[in-house]
């Protein structure tokens, strides 16, 4: 069942035809429920490698335990560095006070 849902989510994710939000949400919720029941291991890793949309659901479902455990390290690091630069810029350029008095 997990693979069927992963395949379906991948098709929905890549669809050029607009998909209803409720349909997409339903598949994601069912897949997330399957991930709570599936045993971790090499078979799960292969499934997640084959279906990137399902891998995102898995990662988000397990974020509290492992963070972005399946995100490529380069992309995760680049995001973190970009956030740090944005915060530094915001600290250097505080908004000017436009009040008159």
Backbone torsions as a table, in degrees:
resi	resn	phi	psi	omega
1	UNK	NA	-37.3	-178.7
2	UNK	-61.5	-44.0	-179.1
3	UNK	-66.4	-39.9	179.1
4	UNK	-60.4	-45.7	178.8
5	UNK	-66.0	-38.2	178.2
6	UNK	-63.8	-42.7	177.1
7	UNK	-62.7	-44.4	179.8
8	UNK	-62.1	-45.4	179.3
9	UNK	-61.9	-40.4	179.1
10	UNK	-61.8	-43.0	177.9
11	UNK	-63.9	-42.1	178.4
12	UNK	-64.5	-41.3	-177.9
13	UNK	-64.8	-33.9	-177.6
14	UNK	-95.9	-1.4	-175.5
15	UNK	-64.0	137.7	174.6
16	UNK	-87.2	-13.8	177.6
17	UNK	-90.1	132.7	179.6
18	UNK	-56.8	136.4	-179.7
19	UNK	-109.5	137.9	177.9
20	UNK	-65.0	139.1	-178.3
21	UNK	-59.0	-39.0	-178.1
22	UNK	-66.8	-38.2	178.0
23	UNK	-65.0	-46.2	-179.7
24	UNK	-61.9	-46.6	-179.8
25	UNK	-60.7	-40.7	179.7
26	UNK	-61.1	-44.1	179.6
27	UNK	-65.4	-43.8	-179.8
28	UNK	-61.7	-44.6	-179.3
29	UNK	-65.1	-40.1	178.3
30	UNK	-66.5	-40.3	178.4
31	UNK	-66.3	-42.4	178.0
32	UNK	-59.9	-39.5	177.4
33	UNK	-64.0	-40.7	177.1
34	UNK	-62.4	-39.6	-179.8
35	UNK	-64.7	-28.0	177.6
36	UNK	-69.6	-22.9	-175.8
37	UNK	-101.8	-17.0	-174.3
38	UNK	-82.2	146.4	179.3
39	UNK	-82.6	135.7	177.8
40	UNK	-73.9	153.6	-179.9
41	UNK	154.6	-171.0	-176.3
42	UNK	-59.6	-37.4	-179.4
43	UNK	-64.9	-41.8	177.4
44	UNK	-64.6	-42.3	178.6
45	UNK	-58.3	-42.4	178.4
46	UNK	-64.4	-41.2	178.2
47	UNK	-61.3	-46.6	-178.3
48	UNK	-67.7	-33.7	176.3
49	UNK	-66.1	-35.4	-176.9
50	UNK	-78.7	-24.7	-174.9
51	UNK	-128.6	89.3	-176.4
52	UNK	-57.7	-36.7	179.4
53	UNK	-64.4	-40.8	177.4
54	UNK	-66.5	-36.8	178.4
55	UNK	-61.6	-37.8	177.7
56	UNK	-65.6	-41.2	177.6
57	UNK	-62.3	-45.2	179.2
58	UNK	-59.2	-46.7	-178.4
59	UNK	-63.3	-43.2	179.4
60	UNK	-67.3	-35.8	179.1
61	UNK	-67.1	-33.6	-176.6
62	UNK	-105.7	15.4	-174.9
63	UNK	-57.7	-40.0	-176.9
64	UNK	-63.5	-21.9	-179.3
65	UNK	-97.7	-35.7	-170.6
66	UNK	-133.8	3.6	-178.5
67	UNK	63.3	-146.4	-180.0
68	UNK	-87.2	63.1	-171.3
69	UNK	-66.4	-21.5	-178.6
70	UNK	-107.9	-1.0	178.1
71	UNK	-75.9	140.6	176.6
72	UNK	-58.0	137.1	-176.0
73	UNK	-58.7	-41.4	-179.5
74	UNK	-59.5	-44.5	-179.5
75	UNK	-66.5	-41.2	179.2
76	UNK	-64.5	-44.1	179.5
77	UNK	-65.0	-43.1	179.1
78	UNK	-61.1	-40.0	178.2
79	UNK	-64.4	-43.2	179.6
80	UNK	-63.6	-44.7	180.0
81	UNK	-65.7	-39.2	177.9
82	UNK	-63.4	-39.6	178.1
83	UNK	-65.3	-42.1	178.8
84	UNK	-62.9	-41.2	178.3
85	UNK	-64.9	-41.2	179.2
86	UNK	-63.6	-40.9	178.2
87	UNK	-65.6	-42.2	178.9
88	UNK	-62.5	-42.8	178.2
89	UNK	-63.2	-41.2	-179.7
90	UNK	-64.1	-35.8	178.7
91	UNK	-70.5	-32.6	-179.0
92	UNK	-77.7	-26.6	-175.7
93	UNK	-120.0	67.9	179.1
94	UNK	-65.8	148.2	179.7
95	UNK	-61.2	139.8	178.5
96	UNK	-77.6	146.3	-179.8
97	UNK	-75.5	120.1	-178.1
98	UNK	-100.4	7.2	179.1
99	UNK	-76.0	156.8	-177.1
100	UNK	-109.9	62.0	171.5
101	UNK	129.1	NA	NA
